[in-house]
Amino acid sequence: MSDLTNIDVVILCGGKGERLQSVLADKPKVLADINGKPFLDLLITNLKRFSFKRFILSVGYKREEVIEYFKDREDIVFSEEESALGTGGGLKKAEKLVTSDLFLAINGDSFCDLDFNKVFNFHQSKKAFTTLVLVKARESGDCGIVTLDDFGQIKDFSERADSQKQGFMNAGIYFMEKTIFSYMPKGIFSLEYDLFPKLKNKNCFGYVTEQQLVDIGTPERYEQAKKSLVVKN
């Protein structure tokens, strides 16, 4: 039985969400309303079902609005970006707040109905340096592709899907050993395109799930999320 109680969660929620501004009226993407609650609140509620106790919010665009909403929560601390740093730069800036040797990093604008105990056990059984949760790639091709070997170890990252490549899409959910910070530069960089391709020979594994990835990155996906997203208490 896994114990996730002492594993910190870093939620990457500094992005502006430019494609959503037409429907959010300049609100931070992670505060997008889903049936009366901010998307980020639903995400944290779901994570708490698995006994995660401490959340580090990496906030950037309109961060004061996110901080105002969650400021009274004793289980939440904030890592503030003065300017946009990308997914990698935002995570690196949160390094000093991470207290656990293993931590979970997760995008703040997507949701996947995972059993996090199973992902944790997979990570431990593989003695992985980093485990990426992977889902079936979108047919639209607007995503990078991850390919695995027969043992689940990551072989390759491609920036965009194409008809010649078969693989999986990064779900933006990662179990990471804290030592990964030593591979991260300071400043602006992307986990997906700058860091992970350099780590493919560092015992990085992919955990494949059949669960659907729900994201709110475009107005169309946001509308679909409002219809499909139900979080259990």
SULPE-V120111 format. One record per residue. N is the residue number from 1. SS is DSSP state (helix for helix, strand for strand, loop for the rest). PSI is psi as a letter, one per 20 degrees, with the letter a starting at -180 (none if undefined). OMEGA is omega in degrees with one decimal (* if undefined). Layout:
n=N ss=SS psi=PSI omega=OMEGA
n=N ss=SS psi=PSI omega=OMEGA
//
This chain:
n=1 ss=loop psi=p omega=-178.1
n=2 ss=loop psi=q omega=177.0
n=3 ss=loop psi=o omega=-177.3
n=4 ss=loop psi=j omega=-172.8
n=5 ss=loop psi=g omega=-173.8
n=6 ss=loop psi=j omega=179.3
n=7 ss=loop psi=o omega=178.0
n=8 ss=strand psi=q omega=174.9
n=9 ss=strand psi=p omega=173.9
n=10 ss=strand psi=p omega=179.5
n=11 ss=strand psi=p omega=-176.3
n=12 ss=strand psi=o omega=-174.2
n=13 ss=strand psi=k omega=-178.4
n=14 ss=loop psi=i omega=-174.2
n=15 ss=loop psi=q omega=-178.4
n=16 ss=loop psi=h omega=-177.5
n=17 ss=loop psi=l omega=-174.0
n=18 ss=helix psi=h omega=-178.7
n=19 ss=helix psi=i omega=-179.2
n=20 ss=helix psi=i omega=-173.2
n=21 ss=helix psi=h omega=-179.8
n=22 ss=helix psi=h omega=-179.6
n=23 ss=helix psi=i omega=-177.9
n=24 ss=helix psi=i omega=178.4
n=25 ss=loop psi=l omega=174.6
n=26 ss=loop psi=j omega=175.0
n=27 ss=loop psi=q omega=174.7
n=28 ss=loop psi=q omega=-176.4
n=29 ss=helix psi=h omega=-175.6
n=30 ss=helix psi=i omega=176.3
n=31 ss=helix psi=j omega=176.6
n=32 ss=loop psi=p omega=-175.5
n=33 ss=strand psi=p omega=173.2
n=34 ss=strand psi=n omega=177.8
n=35 ss=loop psi=l omega=173.4
n=36 ss=loop psi=i omega=178.6
n=37 ss=strand psi=q omega=175.2
n=38 ss=strand psi=q omega=-180.0
n=39 ss=helix psi=g omega=-177.8
n=40 ss=helix psi=h omega=177.3
n=41 ss=helix psi=g omega=177.7
n=42 ss=helix psi=h omega=179.6
n=43 ss=helix psi=g omega=179.6
n=44 ss=helix psi=g omega=177.6
n=45 ss=helix psi=g omega=179.0
n=46 ss=helix psi=g omega=179.6
n=47 ss=helix psi=h omega=-180.0
n=48 ss=helix psi=h omega=175.2
n=49 ss=loop psi=h omega=-177.2
n=50 ss=loop psi=j omega=173.8
n=51 ss=loop psi=j omega=169.1
n=52 ss=loop psi=p omega=-172.3
n=53 ss=loop psi=i omega=-172.8
n=54 ss=loop psi=p omega=-174.1
n=55 ss=strand psi=p omega=177.3
n=56 ss=strand psi=o omega=-179.8
n=57 ss=strand psi=o omega=175.8
n=58 ss=strand psi=o omega=-170.7
n=59 ss=strand psi=q omega=-179.7
n=60 ss=loop psi=e omega=-177.3
n=61 ss=loop psi=p omega=-179.6
n=62 ss=loop psi=k omega=-173.9
n=63 ss=helix psi=h omega=-179.7
n=64 ss=helix psi=h omega=178.3
n=65 ss=helix psi=h omega=177.6
n=66 ss=helix psi=g omega=179.7
n=67 ss=helix psi=g omega=179.5
n=68 ss=helix psi=g omega=-178.0
n=69 ss=helix psi=h omega=-172.5
n=70 ss=helix psi=j omega=-168.6
n=71 ss=loop psi=h omega=-177.7
n=72 ss=loop psi=j omega=-179.1
n=73 ss=loop psi=o omega=-178.7
n=74 ss=loop psi=i omega=-178.3
n=75 ss=loop psi=j omega=-175.3
n=76 ss=strand psi=p omega=170.6
n=77 ss=strand psi=r omega=-172.6
n=78 ss=strand psi=p omega=169.7
n=79 ss=strand psi=o omega=-170.9
n=80 ss=strand psi=p omega=173.4
n=81 ss=loop psi=p omega=176.7
n=82 ss=loop psi=h omega=175.2
n=83 ss=loop psi=r omega=-174.7
n=84 ss=loop psi=p omega=-177.2
n=85 ss=loop psi=i omega=-175.6
n=86 ss=helix psi=r omega=-178.0
n=87 ss=helix psi=h omega=-179.8
n=88 ss=helix psi=g omega=-179.9
n=89 ss=helix psi=h omega=177.7
n=90 ss=helix psi=g omega=178.5
n=91 ss=helix psi=g omega=179.1
n=92 ss=helix psi=h omega=-178.9
n=93 ss=helix psi=h omega=-179.7
n=94 ss=loop psi=i omega=-172.7
n=95 ss=helix psi=g omega=-174.9
n=96 ss=helix psi=i omega=-179.4
n=97 ss=helix psi=i omega=-178.9
n=98 ss=loop psi=p omega=-176.2
n=99 ss=loop psi=i omega=-176.6
n=100 ss=loop psi=q omega=-179.7
n=101 ss=loop psi=h omega=173.8
n=102 ss=strand psi=p omega=179.0
n=103 ss=strand psi=r omega=176.1
n=104 ss=strand psi=p omega=172.6
n=105 ss=strand psi=p omega=-173.6
n=106 ss=strand psi=q omega=175.9
n=107 ss=strand psi=p omega=-177.0
n=108 ss=loop psi=j omega=-177.7
n=109 ss=loop psi=j omega=177.8
n=110 ss=strand psi=q omega=-175.0
n=111 ss=strand psi=p omega=175.6
n=112 ss=strand psi=p omega=-174.7
n=113 ss=loop psi=m omega=-176.4
n=114 ss=loop psi=q omega=162.1
n=115 ss=loop psi=o omega=-175.4
n=116 ss=helix psi=h omega=174.6
n=117 ss=helix psi=g omega=-179.3
n=118 ss=helix psi=h omega=178.6
n=119 ss=helix psi=g omega=178.0
n=120 ss=helix psi=g omega=-179.5
n=121 ss=helix psi=h omega=175.4
n=122 ss=helix psi=g omega=-179.9
n=123 ss=helix psi=g omega=-178.6
n=124 ss=helix psi=g omega=-177.0
n=125 ss=helix psi=h omega=179.5
n=126 ss=loop psi=i omega=-173.0
n=127 ss=loop psi=l omega=-173.4
n=128 ss=loop psi=q omega=171.6
n=129 ss=loop psi=g omega=176.1
n=130 ss=strand psi=p omega=173.7
n=131 ss=strand psi=p omega=176.2
n=132 ss=strand psi=p omega=171.6
n=133 ss=strand psi=p omega=-176.1
n=134 ss=strand psi=q omega=176.6
n=135 ss=strand psi=r omega=178.0
n=136 ss=strand psi=p omega=-178.1
n=137 ss=loop psi=q omega=177.4
n=138 ss=loop psi=q omega=178.0
n=139 ss=loop psi=h omega=-178.0
n=140 ss=loop psi=h omega=179.2
n=141 ss=loop psi=j omega=-177.7
n=142 ss=loop psi=l omega=-178.2
n=143 ss=loop psi=q omega=173.7
n=144 ss=loop psi=r omega=-178.3
n=145 ss=strand psi=p omega=176.3
n=146 ss=strand psi=p omega=176.0
n=147 ss=strand psi=q omega=-175.1
n=148 ss=strand psi=q omega=169.6
n=149 ss=loop psi=a omega=-175.3
n=150 ss=loop psi=i omega=-178.8
n=151 ss=loop psi=j omega=179.5
n=152 ss=loop psi=j omega=178.5
n=153 ss=strand psi=q omega=-176.8
n=154 ss=strand psi=p omega=179.7
n=155 ss=strand psi=h omega=-170.9
n=156 ss=strand psi=q omega=172.2
n=157 ss=strand psi=p omega=173.2
n=158 ss=strand psi=q omega=-173.7
n=159 ss=loop psi=h omega=-178.9
n=160 ss=loop psi=q omega=177.8
n=161 ss=loop psi=q omega=170.8
n=162 ss=loop psi=r omega=-172.6
n=163 ss=loop psi=i omega=-177.6
n=164 ss=loop psi=i omega=-174.4
n=165 ss=loop psi=p omega=174.5
n=166 ss=loop psi=p omega=-179.3
n=167 ss=loop psi=b omega=-173.2
n=168 ss=strand psi=r omega=179.6
n=169 ss=strand psi=p omega=175.2
n=170 ss=strand psi=p omega=-177.9
n=171 ss=strand psi=i omega=-179.1
n=172 ss=strand psi=k omega=179.2
n=173 ss=strand psi=p omega=-171.8
n=174 ss=strand psi=p omega=162.4
n=175 ss=strand psi=p omega=-174.7
n=176 ss=strand psi=p omega=168.8
n=177 ss=strand psi=q omega=-174.5
n=178 ss=helix psi=h omega=179.4
n=179 ss=helix psi=i omega=178.1
n=180 ss=helix psi=h omega=-179.2
n=181 ss=helix psi=h omega=-179.2
n=182 ss=helix psi=i omega=178.4
n=183 ss=helix psi=i omega=-174.9
n=184 ss=loop psi=p omega=173.6
n=185 ss=loop psi=r omega=170.9
n=186 ss=loop psi=q omega=178.3
n=187 ss=loop psi=b omega=-173.4
n=188 ss=loop psi=p omega=170.0
n=189 ss=loop psi=r omega=-177.6
n=190 ss=loop psi=p omega=172.5
n=191 ss=helix psi=g omega=-170.9
n=192 ss=helix psi=g omega=-171.3
n=193 ss=helix psi=h omega=-178.1
n=194 ss=helix psi=h omega=-174.9
n=195 ss=helix psi=g omega=-171.6
n=196 ss=helix psi=g omega=178.4
n=197 ss=helix psi=h omega=179.4
n=198 ss=helix psi=i omega=-175.3
n=199 ss=helix psi=j omega=-172.4
n=200 ss=loop psi=i omega=175.6
n=201 ss=loop psi=j omega=-176.1
n=202 ss=loop psi=k omega=178.1
n=203 ss=loop psi=l omega=176.6
n=204 ss=strand psi=p omega=-175.7
n=205 ss=strand psi=q omega=175.8
n=206 ss=strand psi=p omega=175.5
n=207 ss=strand psi=o omega=-175.5
n=208 ss=strand psi=p omega=177.0
n=209 ss=loop psi=q omega=175.3
n=210 ss=loop psi=i omega=-179.1
n=211 ss=loop psi=q omega=-179.2
n=212 ss=loop psi=q omega=172.5
n=213 ss=strand psi=p omega=178.6
n=214 ss=strand psi=o omega=177.3
n=215 ss=strand psi=r omega=-176.7
n=216 ss=loop psi=k omega=-173.7
n=217 ss=loop psi=h omega=178.7
n=218 ss=loop psi=q omega=177.8
n=219 ss=helix psi=h omega=-179.1
n=220 ss=helix psi=g omega=179.7
n=221 ss=helix psi=h omega=176.6
n=222 ss=helix psi=g omega=178.3
n=223 ss=helix psi=h omega=178.0
n=224 ss=helix psi=h omega=179.3
n=225 ss=helix psi=h omega=-180.0
n=226 ss=helix psi=h omega=179.7
n=227 ss=helix psi=h omega=-169.1
n=228 ss=helix psi=i omega=-170.0
n=229 ss=loop psi=o omega=174.2
n=230 ss=loop psi=p omega=-179.0
n=231 ss=loop psi=p omega=178.6
n=232 ss=loop psi=q omega=176.4
n=233 ss=loop psi=none omega=*
//
